[in-house]
Amino acid sequence: MKKIIFTSLMISLIAFCAVSAQTVTQSANPVGKWKFEAPAAPEGYNTGNIIISFAENKYSSAVSMTGSDYVIPGDKTKVENGTVSFILLLDGTEITINLKAESSTKMTGTALAPDGEIPLTLTKELIEK
């Protein structure tokens, strides 16, 4: 009888851990369109969208500024352990973007430029059904 109870308890524990792990993975998924704000950035570069995509087992990124149709592709996009990083070539200057997921709909981070570090806040744009 103890063996049956122990086995049932172990199966329940394993199932709970598996479900919990799936929930964390889904909530940390950065793929989608994110609205960003960078109040300390120069005018024209302080708001826009960051798009993170996943295709062919590879992440990619792109940035567009508010008021512009031009899309700047990101380079060396990495997604791991709830963080996203990529490099932008903006007006001939290399900018490194480092982001950390705060929740499934919010990320914070920095844009590292030669002039210094600029704080970023991102909010995920939810797809209307």
Buried (B, 14 or more C-beta within 10 A) or exposed (E): EEEEEEEEEEEEEEEEEEEEEEEEEEEBEBBBBBBBBBEEBEEEBBBBBBBBBBEEEEBBBBBBBEEEEEEBEBEEBEBEEBBBBBBBEBEEEEBBBBBBBEEBBEBEBBBBBEEEEBEBBBEBEEEEE
